[in-house]
């Protein structure tokens, strides 16, 4: 494939995890990539071996100036952006009552508003070309919620709702959207990248507290392989009709199906009340 016709990817959060795996896979395919991280030195090794097919860019998605500059630099270097992957983000452990306002707002800035900012910066070019694809790296936690990660779930539920709306808006313009929902993968999410509230309330020790411990204990032994996840994401985007949602991992698929079953039971059990709320028909 000639260099000037190979796809151009713009990936956020490439220093570790799925972002790094995606950047590696894309470049190994012979494609082009803007590989971004808050500290571009952490991704220098990814781009050094690929000449002018790769550039390392500094990007803190919560900094509007850096967002604008990174997108402009990528478009200047490669002429366009074909695939945007909003991957940057992190987790936060706290019972809802334990959540610290400053930390929660920072979480939303990174996981939601950061993705919005990058998407809005990339969309004008995609609209002009009537082509492109936007990938939102969500989580199984964007479909199902558990104790201790309520605020993280809230960011991913928000990202998924936004992405569904975006998909409806940009489909007529030739732009696709895919929401990726990984389960537990061998990344830093439950380890060095994880933040926690300093507040601990004893009444939540057996619920949120216990799940805090269980979540942190998974670090280093998660079943998911980021390299295989990257391959799956690329395969999905190469399909004739890429999916709106892509679950990754056995547990993610099983838990998501269980959530669907539980929703169906809930809807059926309370159907009589759901149907009782319409405006009463006028007497004949």
Secondary structure, 3 states (H helix, E strand, C coil): CCHHHCCEEEECCCCCHHHHHHHHHHHHCCCEEEEEECCHHHHHHHHHCCHHHEEEEECCCCCHHHHHHHHHHHHHHHCCCCEEEECCCCCEEECHHHCCHHHHHHHHHHHHHHHHHHHHHHHHHHHHHCCEEEEEECCHHHCCCCCCEHHHHHHHHHHHHHHHHHHHHHHHHCEEEEEEEECCECCCCCCCCCEECCCCCHHHHHHHHHHHHHHHHCCCCCCECHHHHHHHHHHHHHCCCCCCEEEECHHHHHHHHHHHHHHHHHHHHCHHHHHHHCCCCCCC
